[in-house]
Amino acid sequence: EFRQLRITCHSNIAASALGDNEFALAEEHCTLALELDSKHPKATYRRGMARIALDKLELAEEDFNAALAIVPDEPQSLAG
């Protein structure tokens, strides 16, 4: 349960950082969330968004492909 809370916190910090255009911070917190749960779809998607802004396009593409592989039937759920 504590592990899941940490994942959620890192993912939410990343979402806030994206909204504040703090892309390096967003990437960092997504990576921390993904170290705890490598299949967390929103953290994967958000890291891709941060990486686009950081001009890390190949890495962003990898994240988007991974996110879609995690939730292939619900891609709209990633943007929330």
All heavy atoms as a GROMACS GRO file, in nm:
protein
  615
    1GLU      N    1   0.082  -0.119   0.000
    1GLU     CA    2   0.000   0.000   0.000
    1GLU      C    3   0.086   0.126   0.000
    1GLU      O    4   0.059   0.219  -0.072
    1GLU     CB    5  -0.095   0.000   0.120
    1GLU     CG    6  -0.193   0.112   0.114
    1GLU     CD    7  -0.298   0.101   0.221
    1GLU    OE1    8  -0.367  -0.003   0.226
    1GLU    OE2    9  -0.308   0.195   0.299
    2PHE      N   10   0.192   0.130   0.082
    2PHE     CA   11   0.282   0.245   0.084
    2PHE      C   12   0.351   0.261  -0.050
    2PHE      O   13   0.369   0.373  -0.099
    2PHE     CB   14   0.385   0.230   0.197
    2PHE     CG   15   0.482   0.344   0.206
    2PHE    CD1   16   0.439   0.470   0.245
    2PHE    CD2   17   0.615   0.326   0.172
    2PHE    CE1   18   0.528   0.576   0.251
    2PHE    CE2   19   0.704   0.431   0.178
    2PHE     CZ   20   0.660   0.557   0.217
    3ARG      N   21   0.388   0.150  -0.110
    3ARG     CA   22   0.452   0.152  -0.243
    3ARG      C   23   0.360   0.217  -0.345
    3ARG      O   24   0.402   0.301  -0.425
    3ARG     CB   25   0.489   0.010  -0.284
    3ARG     CG   26   0.562  -0.002  -0.413
    3ARG     CD   27   0.610  -0.148  -0.431
    3ARG     NE   28   0.657  -0.171  -0.563
    3ARG     CZ   29   0.582  -0.209  -0.666
    3ARG    NH1   30   0.454  -0.230  -0.649
    3ARG    NH2   31   0.634  -0.227  -0.784
    4GLN      N   32   0.232   0.179  -0.344
    4GLN     CA   33   0.136   0.236  -0.438
    4GLN      C   34   0.118   0.386  -0.414
    4GLN      O   35   0.105   0.463  -0.508
    4GLN     CB   36   0.000   0.164  -0.427
    4GLN     CG   37  -0.099   0.209  -0.532
    4GLN     CD   38  -0.049   0.188  -0.675
    4GLN    OE1   39   0.006   0.084  -0.708
    4GLN    NE2   40  -0.067   0.289  -0.759
    5LEU      N   41   0.120   0.426  -0.289
    5LEU     CA   42   0.109   0.568  -0.256
    5LEU      C   43   0.228   0.646  -0.313
    5LEU      O   44   0.210   0.755  -0.367
    5LEU     CB   45   0.100   0.586  -0.104
    5LEU     CG   46   0.089   0.730  -0.054
    5LEU    CD1   47  -0.036   0.797  -0.108
    5LEU    CD2   48   0.088   0.731   0.099
    6ARG      N   49   0.346   0.589  -0.302
    6ARG     CA   50   0.466   0.654  -0.356
    6ARG      C   51   0.454   0.668  -0.508
    6ARG      O   52   0.488   0.772  -0.565
    6ARG     CB   53   0.591   0.576  -0.320
    6ARG     CG   54   0.628   0.587  -0.174
    6ARG     CD   55   0.749   0.504  -0.137
    6ARG     NE   56   0.865   0.539  -0.216
    6ARG     CZ   57   0.967   0.456  -0.239
    6ARG    NH1   58   0.966   0.334  -0.190
    6ARG    NH2   59   1.069   0.495  -0.311
    7ILE      N   60   0.405   0.563  -0.573
    7ILE     CA   61   0.388   0.567  -0.719
    7ILE      C   62   0.291   0.678  -0.757
    7ILE      O   63   0.318   0.758  -0.847
    7ILE     CB   64   0.338   0.430  -0.771
    7ILE    CG1   65   0.445   0.323  -0.751
    7ILE    CG2   66   0.298   0.439  -0.918
    7ILE    CD1   67   0.394   0.181  -0.765
    8THR      N   68   0.179   0.683  -0.688
    8THR     CA   69   0.077   0.784  -0.716
    8THR      C   70   0.132   0.925  -0.693
    8THR      O   71   0.109   1.016  -0.774
    8THR     CB   72  -0.048   0.759  -0.630
    8THR    OG1   73  -0.099   0.629  -0.662
    8THR    CG2   74  -0.155   0.863  -0.657
    9CYS      N   75   0.204   0.943  -0.585
    9CYS     CA   76   0.262   1.075  -0.556
    9CYS      C   77   0.359   1.118  -0.664
    9CYS      O   78   0.353   1.232  -0.712
    9CYS     CB   79   0.332   1.074  -0.420
    9CYS     SG   80   0.217   1.074  -0.282
   10HIS      N   81   0.448   1.029  -0.705
   10HIS     CA   82   0.544   1.064  -0.810
   10HIS      C   83   0.471   1.097  -0.941
   10HIS      O   84   0.505   1.194  -1.010
   10HIS     CB   85   0.644   0.951  -0.833
   10HIS     CG   86   0.749   0.941  -0.728
   10HIS    ND1   87   0.834   1.045  -0.696
   10HIS    CD2   88   0.784   0.838  -0.648
   10HIS    CE1   89   0.917   1.007  -0.600
   10HIS    NE2   90   0.888   0.881  -0.568
   11SER      N   91   0.372   1.018  -0.975
   11SER     CA   92   0.297   1.043  -1.097
   11SER      C   93   0.222   1.176  -1.091
   11SER      O   94   0.218   1.251  -1.189
   11SER     CB   95   0.200   0.927  -1.123
   11SER     OG   96   0.132   0.946  -1.246
   12ASN      N   97   0.164   1.208  -0.976
   12ASN     CA   98   0.091   1.334  -0.961
   12ASN      C   99   0.185   1.454  -0.960
   12ASN      O  100   0.151   1.560  -1.015
   12ASN     CB  101   0.004   1.331  -0.836
   12ASN     CG  102  -0.115   1.240  -0.851
   12ASN    OD1  103  -0.152   1.201  -0.962
   12ASN    ND2  104  -0.176   1.204  -0.740
   13ILE      N  105   0.300   1.440  -0.899
   13ILE     CA  106   0.400   1.548  -0.904
   13ILE      C  107   0.440   1.572  -1.049
   13ILE      O  108   0.454   1.687  -1.093
   13ILE     CB  109   0.523   1.515  -0.817
   13ILE    CG1  110   0.484   1.520  -0.668
   13ILE    CG2  111   0.639   1.611  -0.846
   13ILE    CD1  112   0.590   1.462  -0.575
   14ALA      N  113   0.457   1.465  -1.124
   14ALA     CA  114   0.493   1.478  -1.266
   14ALA      C  115   0.384   1.550  -1.342
   14ALA      O  116   0.413   1.638  -1.426
   14ALA     CB  117   0.519   1.340  -1.326
   15ALA      N  118   0.258   1.518  -1.315
   15ALA     CA  119   0.148   1.585  -1.384
   15ALA      C  120   0.148   1.734  -1.353
   15ALA      O  121   0.130   1.817  -1.443
   15ALA     CB  122   0.015   1.522  -1.343
   16SER      N  123   0.170   1.768  -1.228
   16SER     CA  124   0.178   1.909  -1.189
   16SER      C  125   0.296   1.979  -1.255
   16SER      O  126   0.284   2.092  -1.304
   16SER     CB  127   0.187   1.919  -1.037
   16SER     OG  128   0.194   2.053  -0.996
   17ALA      N  129   0.409   1.910  -1.257
   17ALA     CA  130   0.528   1.968  -1.320
   17ALA      C  131   0.506   1.993  -1.469
   17ALA      O  132   0.549   2.095  -1.523
   17ALA     CB  133   0.649   1.877  -1.297
   18LEU      N  134   0.438   1.900  -1.535
   18LEU     CA  135   0.406   1.921  -1.677
   18LEU      C  136   0.322   2.046  -1.695
   18LEU      O  137   0.347   2.126  -1.786
   18LEU     CB  138   0.332   1.800  -1.735
   18LEU     CG  139   0.414   1.678  -1.770
   18LEU    CD1  140   0.322   1.562  -1.807
   18LEU    CD2  141   0.511   1.707  -1.881
   19GLY      N  142   0.224   2.064  -1.608
   19GLY     CA  143   0.138   2.182  -1.615
   19GLY      C  144   0.213   2.312  -1.591
   19GLY      O  145   0.172   2.418  -1.640
   20ASP      N  146   0.322   2.303  -1.518
   20ASP     CA  147   0.406   2.421  -1.488
   20ASP      C  148   0.524   2.434  -1.584
   20ASP      O  149   0.614   2.516  -1.560
   20ASP     CB  150   0.458   2.415  -1.345
   20ASP     CG  151   0.349   2.433  -1.241
   20ASP    OD1  152   0.242   2.489  -1.275
   20ASP    OD2  153   0.370   2.391  -1.125
   21ASN      N  154   0.525   2.351  -1.688
   21ASN     CA  155   0.635   2.351  -1.786
   21ASN      C  156   0.771   2.319  -1.724
   21ASN      O  157   0.875   2.364  -1.771
   21ASN     CB  158   0.642   2.483  -1.863
   21ASN     CG  159   0.519   2.507  -1.947
   21ASN    OD1  160   0.456   2.413  -1.996
   21ASN    ND2  161   0.482   2.632  -1.965
   22GLU      N  162   0.769   2.239  -1.619
   22GLU     CA  163   0.891   2.192  -1.553
   22GLU      C  164   0.918   2.050  -1.604
   22GLU      O  165   0.896   1.951  -1.533
   22GLU     CB  166   0.873   2.194  -1.401
   22GLU     CG  167   0.854   2.332  -1.343
   22GLU     CD  168   0.982   2.412  -1.337
   22GLU    OE1  169   1.091   2.352  -1.347
   22GLU    OE2  170   0.973   2.535  -1.322
   23PHE      N  171   0.964   2.042  -1.727
   23PHE     CA  172   0.968   1.914  -1.796
   23PHE      C  173   1.075   1.819  -1.742
   23PHE      O  174   1.052   1.698  -1.735
   23PHE     CB  175   0.986   1.936  -1.947
   23PHE     CG  176   0.876   2.023  -2.002
   23PHE    CD1  177   0.905   2.148  -2.055
   23PHE    CD2  178   0.744   1.982  -1.999
   23PHE    CE1  179   0.804   2.228  -2.105
   23PHE    CE2  180   0.642   2.060  -2.048
   23PHE     CZ  181   0.672   2.185  -2.101
   24ALA      N  182   1.188   1.871  -1.701
   24ALA     CA  183   1.291   1.784  -1.644
   24ALA      C  184   1.243   1.724  -1.512
   24ALA      O  185   1.266   1.606  -1.484
   24ALA     CB  186   1.422   1.861  -1.624
   25LEU      N  187   1.174   1.804  -1.431
   25LEU     CA  188   1.119   1.755  -1.305
   25LEU      C  189   1.012   1.649  -1.332
   25LEU      O  190   1.007   1.546  -1.264
   25LEU     CB  191   1.061   1.871  -1.225
   25LEU     CG  192   1.004   1.836  -1.088
   25LEU    CD1  193   1.114   1.786  -0.995
   25LEU    CD2  194   0.936   1.959  -1.028
   26ALA      N  195   0.930   1.672  -1.431
   26ALA     CA  196   0.826   1.575  -1.468
   26ALA      C  197   0.890   1.443  -1.511
   26ALA      O  198   0.847   1.335  -1.467
   26ALA     CB  199   0.738   1.630  -1.579
   27GLU      N  200   0.992   1.451  -1.595
   27GLU     CA  201   1.061   1.330  -1.640
   27GLU      C  202   1.120   1.255  -1.521
   27GLU      O  203   1.107   1.132  -1.511
   27GLU     CB  204   1.171   1.366  -1.739
   27GLU     CG  205   1.245   1.245  -1.792
   27GLU     CD  206   1.364   1.280  -1.880
   27GLU    OE1  207   1.424   1.388  -1.861
   27GLU    OE2  208   1.396   1.199  -1.968
   28GLU      N  209   1.180   1.328  -1.430
   28GLU     CA  210   1.243   1.265  -1.312
   28GLU      C  211   1.140   1.190  -1.227
   28GLU      O  212   1.163   1.076  -1.187
   28GLU     CB  213   1.312   1.372  -1.228
   28GLU     CG  214   1.371   1.321  -1.099
   28GLU     CD  215   1.429   1.432  -1.012
   28GLU    OE1  216   1.437   1.549  -1.055
   28GLU    OE2  217   1.463   1.399  -0.897
   29HIS      N  218   1.027   1.253  -1.200
   29HIS     CA  219   0.927   1.189  -1.114
   29HIS      C  220   0.856   1.074  -1.184
   29HIS      O  221   0.821   0.974  -1.120
   29HIS     CB  222   0.829   1.292  -1.059
   29HIS     CG  223   0.886   1.363  -0.940
   29HIS    ND1  224   0.882   1.310  -0.813
   29HIS    CD2  225   0.952   1.480  -0.930
   29HIS    CE1  226   0.943   1.392  -0.730
   29HIS    NE2  227   0.987   1.496  -0.800
   30CYS      N  228   0.839   1.084  -1.314
   30CYS     CA  229   0.785   0.969  -1.387
   30CYS      C  230   0.880   0.851  -1.378
   30CYS      O  231   0.837   0.737  -1.357
   30CYS     CB  232   0.760   1.006  -1.533
   30CYS     SG  233   0.620   1.115  -1.556
   31THR      N  234   1.007   0.878  -1.395
   31THR     CA  235   1.106   0.771  -1.387
   31THR      C  236   1.106   0.708  -1.248
   31THR      O  237   1.115   0.585  -1.235
   31THR     CB  238   1.246   0.825  -1.425
   31THR    OG1  239   1.240   0.872  -1.560
   31THR    CG2  240   1.352   0.718  -1.413
   32LEU      N  241   1.093   0.790  -1.145
   32LEU     CA  242   1.086   0.736  -1.008
   32LEU      C  243   0.962   0.647  -0.991
   32LEU      O  244   0.971   0.539  -0.930
   32LEU     CB  245   1.085   0.849  -0.906
   32LEU     CG  246   1.217   0.925  -0.892
   32LEU    CD1  247   1.197   1.051  -0.808
   32LEU    CD2  248   1.324   0.836  -0.831
   33ALA      N  249   0.850   0.690  -1.045
   33ALA     CA  250   0.728   0.608  -1.039
   33ALA      C  251   0.749   0.477  -1.115
   33ALA      O  252   0.710   0.369  -1.068
   33ALA     CB  253   0.609   0.684  -1.096
   34LEU      N  254   0.813   0.486  -1.230
   34LEU     CA  255   0.834   0.367  -1.313
   34LEU      C  256   0.937   0.272  -1.254
   34LEU      O  257   0.934   0.152  -1.284
   34LEU     CB  258   0.871   0.408  -1.455
   34LEU     CG  259   0.755   0.475  -1.530
   34LEU    CD1  260   0.805   0.543  -1.657
   34LEU    CD2  261   0.647   0.374  -1.561
   35GLU      N  262   1.026   0.320  -1.171
   35GLU     CA  263   1.118   0.232  -1.101
   35GLU      C  264   1.043   0.144  -1.001
   35GLU      O  265   1.084   0.033  -0.972
   35GLU     CB  266   1.226   0.313  -1.029
   35GLU     CG  267   1.329   0.372  -1.123
   35GLU     CD  268   1.427   0.465  -1.055
   35GLU    OE1  269   1.415   0.488  -0.933
   35GLU    OE2  270   1.515   0.518  -1.124
   36LEU      N  271   0.931   0.195  -0.952
   36LEU     CA  272   0.848   0.120  -0.857
   36LEU      C  273   0.745   0.033  -0.928
   36LEU      O  274   0.705  -0.071  -0.876
   36LEU     CB  275   0.778   0.216  -0.762
   36LEU     CG  276   0.870   0.298  -0.672
   36LEU    CD1  277   0.793   0.410  -0.604
   36LEU    CD2  278   0.934   0.207  -0.567
   37ASP      N  279   0.699   0.078  -1.044
   37ASP     CA  280   0.600   0.003  -1.122
   37ASP      C  281   0.626   0.032  -1.270
   37ASP      O  282   0.580   0.134  -1.322
   37ASP     CB  283   0.459   0.045  -1.083
   37ASP     CG  284   0.351  -0.025  -1.165
   37ASP    OD1  285   0.384  -0.109  -1.251
   37ASP    OD2  286   0.232   0.006  -1.144
   38SER      N  287   0.697  -0.055  -1.334
   38SER     CA  288   0.738  -0.033  -1.473
   38SER      C  289   0.621  -0.034  -1.571
   38SER      O  290   0.639   0.001  -1.688
   38SER     CB  291   0.841  -0.137  -1.515
   38SER     OG  292   0.783  -0.267  -1.512
   39LYS      N  293   0.504  -0.074  -1.525
   39LYS     CA  294   0.386  -0.081  -1.612
   39LYS      C  295   0.280   0.023  -1.575
   39LYS      O  296   0.162   0.005  -1.602
   39LYS     CB  297   0.325  -0.221  -1.605
   39LYS     CG  298   0.421  -0.330  -1.644
   39LYS     CD  299   0.389  -0.385  -1.778
   39LYS     CE  300   0.478  -0.505  -1.807
   39LYS     NZ  301   0.547  -0.489  -1.930
   40HIS      N  302   0.321   0.132  -1.513
   40HIS     CA  303   0.226   0.237  -1.477
   40HIS      C  304   0.199   0.322  -1.601
   40HIS      O  305   0.286   0.395  -1.648
   40HIS     CB  306   0.284   0.324  -1.364
   40HIS     CG  307   0.184   0.414  -1.302
   40HIS    ND1  308   0.147   0.534  -1.357
   40HIS    CD2  309   0.110   0.400  -1.188
   40HIS    CE1  310   0.057   0.591  -1.281
   40HIS    NE2  311   0.032   0.511  -1.178
   41PRO      N  312   0.078   0.311  -1.659
   41PRO     CA  313   0.054   0.373  -1.789
   41PRO      C  314   0.061   0.525  -1.789
   41PRO      O  315   0.118   0.585  -1.881
   41PRO     CB  316  -0.086   0.324  -1.828
   41PRO     CG  317  -0.149   0.280  -1.701
   41PRO     CD  318  -0.037   0.236  -1.611
   42LYS      N  319   0.007   0.589  -1.686
   42LYS     CA  320   0.008   0.736  -1.686
   42LYS      C  321   0.149   0.791  -1.667
   42LYS      O  322   0.186   0.890  -1.729
   42LYS     CB  323  -0.086   0.790  -1.579
   42LYS     CG  324  -0.232   0.776  -1.620
   42LYS     CD  325  -0.323   0.845  -1.522
   42LYS     CE  326  -0.467   0.830  -1.569
   42LYS     NZ  327  -0.560   0.900  -1.479
   43ALA      N  328   0.229   0.728  -1.583
   43ALA     CA  329   0.367   0.774  -1.564
   43ALA      C  330   0.445   0.756  -1.694
   43ALA      O  331   0.527   0.842  -1.731
   43ALA     CB  332   0.434   0.698  -1.451
   44THR      N  333   0.418   0.649  -1.766
   44THR     CA  334   0.487   0.624  -1.893
   44THR      C  335   0.446   0.730  -1.995
   44THR      O  336   0.532   0.789  -2.063
   44THR     CB  337   0.452   0.483  -1.945
   44THR    OG1  338   0.481   0.388  -1.843
   44THR    CG2  339   0.532   0.449  -2.068
   45TYR      N  340   0.318   0.757  -2.005
   45TYR     CA  341   0.267   0.859  -2.098
   45TYR      C  342   0.320   0.998  -2.061
   45TYR      O  343   0.367   1.073  -2.147
   45TYR     CB  344   0.114   0.858  -2.097
   45TYR     CG  345   0.052   0.967  -2.180
   45TYR    CD1  346   0.041   0.953  -2.318
   45TYR    CD2  347   0.006   1.084  -2.122
   45TYR    CE1  348  -0.016   1.053  -2.395
   45TYR    CE2  349  -0.050   1.185  -2.198
   45TYR     CZ  350  -0.061   1.169  -2.334
   45TYR     OH  351  -0.116   1.270  -2.410
   46ARG      N  352   0.313   1.032  -1.933
   46ARG     CA  353   0.359   1.165  -1.890
   46ARG      C  354   0.508   1.182  -1.914
   46ARG      O  355   0.553   1.291  -1.950
   46ARG     CB  356   0.325   1.186  -1.743
   46ARG     CG  357   0.177   1.203  -1.720
   46ARG     CD  358   0.140   1.206  -1.574
   46ARG     NE  359  -0.005   1.223  -1.561
   46ARG     CZ  360  -0.074   1.190  -1.453
   46ARG    NH1  361  -0.013   1.139  -1.348
   46ARG    NH2  362  -0.204   1.209  -1.451
   47ARG      N  363   0.585   1.076  -1.895
   47ARG     CA  364   0.728   1.087  -1.924
   47ARG      C  365   0.749   1.112  -2.073
   47ARG      O  366   0.835   1.191  -2.112
   47ARG     CB  367   0.804   0.964  -1.877
   47ARG     CG  368   0.955   0.982  -1.890
   47ARG     CD  369   1.032   0.871  -1.826
   47ARG     NE  370   1.017   0.746  -1.898
   47ARG     CZ  371   1.076   0.633  -1.863
   47ARG    NH1  372   1.154   0.628  -1.756
   47ARG    NH2  373   1.058   0.523  -1.933
   48GLY      N  374   0.669   1.048  -2.156
   48GLY     CA  375   0.676   1.075  -2.300
   48GLY      C  376   0.647   1.220  -2.332
   48GLY      O  377   0.715   1.283  -2.413
   49MET      N  378   0.546   1.276  -2.267
   49MET     CA  379   0.513   1.417  -2.288
   49MET      C  380   0.629   1.508  -2.246
   49MET      O  381   0.664   1.603  -2.315
   49MET     CB  382   0.386   1.454  -2.212
   49MET     CG  383   0.261   1.382  -2.261
   49MET     SD  384   0.219   1.422  -2.432
   49MET     CE  385   0.172   1.593  -2.415
   50ALA      N  386   0.687   1.477  -2.131
   50ALA     CA  387   0.801   1.556  -2.083
   50ALA      C  388   0.918   1.545  -2.180
   50ALA      O  389   0.985   1.644  -2.211
   50ALA     CB  390   0.842   1.510  -1.943
   51ARG      N  391   0.940   1.426  -2.229
   51ARG     CA  392   1.054   1.404  -2.319
   51ARG      C  393   1.035   1.474  -2.454
   51ARG      O  394   1.133   1.517  -2.514
   51ARG     CB  395   1.079   1.254  -2.336
   51ARG     CG  396   1.143   1.196  -2.211
   51ARG     CD  397   1.161   1.047  -2.219
   51ARG     NE  398   1.254   1.002  -2.114
   51ARG     CZ  399   1.282   0.876  -2.091
   51ARG    NH1  400   1.226   0.780  -2.163
   51ARG    NH2  401   1.366   0.844  -1.995
   52ILE      N  402   0.912   1.487  -2.500
   52ILE     CA  403   0.889   1.565  -2.621
   52ILE      C  404   0.934   1.708  -2.597
   52ILE      O  405   1.005   1.768  -2.678
   52ILE     CB  406   0.740   1.561  -2.664
   52ILE    CG1  407   0.709   1.429  -2.730
   52ILE    CG2  408   0.708   1.677  -2.759
   52ILE    CD1  409   0.564   1.413  -2.772
   53ALA      N  410   0.892   1.765  -2.485
   53ALA     CA  411   0.927   1.903  -2.453
   53ALA      C  412   1.078   1.920  -2.434
   53ALA      O  413   1.132   2.029  -2.460
   53ALA     CB  414   0.854   1.949  -2.328
   54LEU      N  415   1.145   1.814  -2.391
   54LEU     CA  416   1.290   1.819  -2.373
   54LEU      C  417   1.366   1.780  -2.499
   54LEU      O  418   1.488   1.766  -2.497
   54LEU     CB  419   1.330   1.725  -2.258
   54LEU     CG  420   1.278   1.766  -2.119
   54LEU    CD1  421   1.298   1.653  -2.019
   54LEU    CD2  422   1.345   1.894  -2.072
   55ASP      N  423   1.292   1.762  -2.609
   55ASP     CA  424   1.349   1.726  -2.738
   55ASP      C  425   1.422   1.590  -2.735
   55ASP      O  426   1.523   1.570  -2.800
   55ASP     CB  427   1.443   1.835  -2.790
   55ASP     CG  428   1.461   1.828  -2.942
   55ASP    OD1  429   1.366   1.785  -3.012
   55ASP    OD2  430   1.570   1.864  -2.990
   56LYS      N  431   1.367   1.499  -2.657
   56LYS     CA  432   1.417   1.361  -2.650
   56LYS      C  433   1.316   1.273  -2.725
   56LYS      O  434   1.246   1.190  -2.666
   56LYS     CB  435   1.431   1.315  -2.505
   56LYS     CG  436   1.530   1.397  -2.424
   56LYS     CD  437   1.536   1.348  -2.280
   56LYS     CE  438   1.637   1.425  -2.197
   56LYS     NZ  439   1.643   1.373  -2.059
   57LEU      N  440   1.307   1.296  -2.854
   57LEU     CA  441   1.197   1.241  -2.933
   57LEU      C  442   1.199   1.089  -2.943
   57LEU      O  443   1.093   1.026  -2.937
   57LEU     CB  444   1.196   1.305  -3.071
   57LEU     CG  445   1.183   1.459  -3.071
   57LEU    CD1  446   1.178   1.511  -3.212
   57LEU    CD2  447   1.062   1.503  -2.991
   58GLU      N  448   1.314   1.029  -2.958
   58GLU     CA  449   1.320   0.883  -2.968
   58GLU      C  450   1.276   0.819  -2.836
   58GLU      O  451   1.202   0.719  -2.836
   58GLU     CB  452   1.460   0.836  -3.007
   58GLU     CG  453   1.493   0.868  -3.152
   58GLU     CD  454   1.630   0.820  -3.193
   58GLU    OE1  455   1.688   0.732  -3.125
   58GLU    OE2  456   1.681   0.870  -3.294
   59LEU      N  457   1.320   0.876  -2.725
   59LEU     CA  458   1.279   0.823  -2.594
   59LEU      C  459   1.130   0.844  -2.572
   59LEU      O  460   1.061   0.758  -2.515
   59LEU     CB  461   1.360   0.889  -2.483
   59LEU     CG  462   1.509   0.854  -2.479
   59LEU    CD1  463   1.581   0.939  -2.375
   59LEU    CD2  464   1.528   0.706  -2.450
   60ALA      N  465   1.078   0.959  -2.616
   60ALA     CA  466   0.934   0.985  -2.604
   60ALA      C  467   0.854   0.882  -2.683
   60ALA      O  468   0.754   0.829  -2.633
   60ALA     CB  469   0.903   1.126  -2.653
   61GLU      N  470   0.900   0.851  -2.803
   61GLU     CA  471   0.830   0.752  -2.884
   61GLU      C  472   0.829   0.616  -2.813
   61GLU      O  473   0.726   0.547  -2.813
   61GLU     CB  474   0.896   0.740  -3.021
   61GLU     CG  475   0.825   0.641  -3.112
   61GLU     CD  476   0.890   0.630  -3.250
   61GLU    OE1  477   1.006   0.673  -3.268
   61GLU    OE2  478   0.823   0.576  -3.339
   62GLU      N  479   0.940   0.578  -2.753
   62GLU     CA  480   0.946   0.453  -2.678
   62GLU      C  481   0.844   0.454  -2.563
   62GLU      O  482   0.775   0.354  -2.540
   62GLU     CB  483   1.086   0.431  -2.622
   62GLU     CG  484   1.190   0.398  -2.726
   62GLU     CD  485   1.331   0.389  -2.669
   62GLU    OE1  486   1.345   0.379  -2.544
   62GLU    OE2  487   1.427   0.393  -2.747
   63ASP      N  488   0.835   0.566  -2.493
   63ASP     CA  489   0.738   0.575  -2.383
   63ASP      C  490   0.595   0.564  -2.434
   63ASP      O  491   0.513   0.493  -2.375
   63ASP     CB  492   0.756   0.707  -2.306
   63ASP     CG  493   0.877   0.705  -2.214
   63ASP    OD1  494   0.920   0.596  -2.173
   63ASP    OD2  495   0.926   0.815  -2.181
   64PHE      N  496   0.563   0.633  -2.542
   64PHE     CA  497   0.427   0.627  -2.594
   64PHE      C  498   0.392   0.486  -2.641
   64PHE      O  499   0.281   0.438  -2.616
   64PHE     CB  500   0.407   0.728  -2.708
   64PHE     CG  501   0.412   0.871  -2.661
   64PHE    CD1  502   0.481   0.965  -2.734
   64PHE    CD2  503   0.348   0.911  -2.545
   64PHE    CE1  504   0.485   1.098  -2.693
   64PHE    CE2  505   0.352   1.043  -2.502
   64PHE     CZ  506   0.421   1.137  -2.577
   65ASN      N  507   0.485   0.421  -2.707
   65ASN     CA  508   0.460   0.283  -2.750
   65ASN      C  509   0.441   0.190  -2.630
   65ASN      O  510   0.353   0.103  -2.632
   65ASN     CB  511   0.573   0.233  -2.840
   65ASN     CG  512   0.571   0.296  -2.977
   65ASN    OD1  513   0.466   0.338  -3.026
   65ASN    ND2  514   0.686   0.305  -3.041
   66ALA      N  515   0.521   0.211  -2.526
   66ALA     CA  516   0.508   0.130  -2.406
   66ALA      C  517   0.373   0.156  -2.338
   66ALA      O  518   0.306   0.062  -2.293
   66ALA     CB  519   0.622   0.159  -2.309
   67ALA      N  520   0.333   0.281  -2.330
   67ALA     CA  521   0.205   0.315  -2.268
   67ALA      C  522   0.089   0.251  -2.343
   67ALA      O  523  -0.003   0.196  -2.282
   67ALA     CB  524   0.188   0.466  -2.260
   68LEU      N  525   0.094   0.257  -2.474
   68LEU     CA  526  -0.012   0.195  -2.554
   68LEU      C  527  -0.013   0.044  -2.540
   68LEU      O  528  -0.119  -0.019  -2.544
   68LEU     CB  529   0.001   0.235  -2.700
   68LEU     CG  530  -0.039   0.378  -2.732
   68LEU    CD1  531  -0.004   0.412  -2.876
   68LEU    CD2  532  -0.187   0.400  -2.706
   69ALA      N  533   0.103  -0.016  -2.520
   69ALA     CA  534   0.110  -0.161  -2.500
   69ALA      C  535   0.048  -0.201  -2.365
   69ALA      O  536  -0.007  -0.310  -2.352
   69ALA     CB  537   0.254  -0.209  -2.508
   70ILE      N  538   0.056  -0.112  -2.268
   70ILE     CA  539   0.001  -0.140  -2.135
   70ILE      C  540  -0.152  -0.135  -2.138
   70ILE      O  541  -0.219  -0.218  -2.077
   70ILE     CB  542   0.057  -0.041  -2.030
   70ILE    CG1  543   0.208  -0.060  -2.016
   70ILE    CG2  544  -0.012  -0.061  -1.895
   70ILE    CD1  545   0.277   0.054  -1.941
   71VAL      N  546  -0.208  -0.036  -2.208
   71VAL     CA  547  -0.354  -0.019  -2.214
   71VAL      C  548  -0.400  -0.007  -2.359
   71VAL      O  549  -0.451   0.095  -2.401
   71VAL     CB  550  -0.402   0.101  -2.130
   71VAL    CG1  551  -0.391   0.075  -1.983
   71VAL    CG2  552  -0.328   0.228  -2.169
   72PRO      N  553  -0.383  -0.112  -2.440
   72PRO     CA  554  -0.412  -0.102  -2.582
   72PRO      C  555  -0.560  -0.074  -2.613
   72PRO      O  556  -0.590  -0.012  -2.716
   72PRO     CB  557  -0.371  -0.238  -2.637
   72PRO     CG  558  -0.377  -0.330  -2.520
   72PRO     CD  559  -0.340  -0.246  -2.402
   73ASP      N  560  -0.649  -0.112  -2.525
   73ASP     CA  561  -0.793  -0.093  -2.551
   73ASP      C  562  -0.846   0.038  -2.494
   73ASP      O  563  -0.963   0.070  -2.514
   73ASP     CB  564  -0.872  -0.209  -2.494
   73ASP     CG  565  -0.835  -0.342  -2.561
   73ASP    OD1  566  -0.800  -0.339  -2.680
   73ASP    OD2  567  -0.839  -0.445  -2.492
   74GLU      N  568  -0.762   0.111  -2.420
   74GLU     CA  569  -0.807   0.235  -2.356
   74GLU      C  570  -0.706   0.348  -2.369
   74GLU      O  571  -0.665   0.406  -2.269
   74GLU     CB  572  -0.835   0.209  -2.208
   74GLU     CG  573  -0.943   0.106  -2.181
   74GLU     CD  574  -0.962   0.084  -2.032
   74GLU    OE1  575  -0.955   0.181  -1.956
   74GLU    OE2  576  -0.982  -0.032  -1.994
   75PRO      N  577  -0.664   0.383  -2.490
   75PRO     CA  578  -0.562   0.488  -2.502
   75PRO      C  579  -0.607   0.623  -2.448
   75PRO      O  580  -0.525   0.701  -2.402
   75PRO     CB  581  -0.534   0.493  -2.653
   75PRO     CG  582  -0.654   0.433  -2.716
   75PRO     CD  583  -0.706   0.333  -2.619
   76GLN      N  584  -0.738   0.649  -2.448
   76GLN     CA  585  -0.787   0.776  -2.396
   76GLN      C  586  -0.763   0.789  -2.246
   76GLN      O  587  -0.758   0.900  -2.193
   76GLN     CB  588  -0.936   0.793  -2.429
   76GLN     CG  589  -1.030   0.701  -2.354
   76GLN     CD  590  -1.042   0.560  -2.411
   76GLN    OE1  591  -0.977   0.525  -2.508
   76GLN    NE2  592  -1.125   0.479  -2.347
   77SER      N  593  -0.744   0.679  -2.176
   77SER     CA  594  -0.723   0.683  -2.032
   77SER      C  595  -0.585   0.739  -1.996
   77SER      O  596  -0.562   0.779  -1.882
   77SER     CB  597  -0.738   0.545  -1.970
   77SER     OG  598  -0.633   0.460  -2.011
   78LEU      N  599  -0.496   0.746  -2.092
   78LEU     CA  600  -0.359   0.791  -2.065
   78LEU      C  601  -0.352   0.941  -2.041
   78LEU      O  602  -0.270   0.988  -1.966
   78LEU     CB  603  -0.267   0.754  -2.180
   78LEU     CG  604  -0.250   0.604  -2.204
   78LEU    CD1  605  -0.174   0.580  -2.333
   78LEU    CD2  606  -0.180   0.540  -2.087
   79ALA      N  607  -0.436   1.017  -2.106
   79ALA     CA  608  -0.427   1.163  -2.101
   79ALA      C  609  -0.480   1.221  -1.971
   79ALA      O  610  -0.455   1.337  -1.943
   79ALA     CB  611  -0.500   1.224  -2.219
   80GLY      N  612  -0.547   1.142  -1.890
   80GLY     CA  613  -0.606   1.196  -1.767
   80GLY      C  614  -0.509   1.216  -1.656
   80GLY      O  615  -0.395   1.193  -1.657
   0.00000   0.00000   0.00000
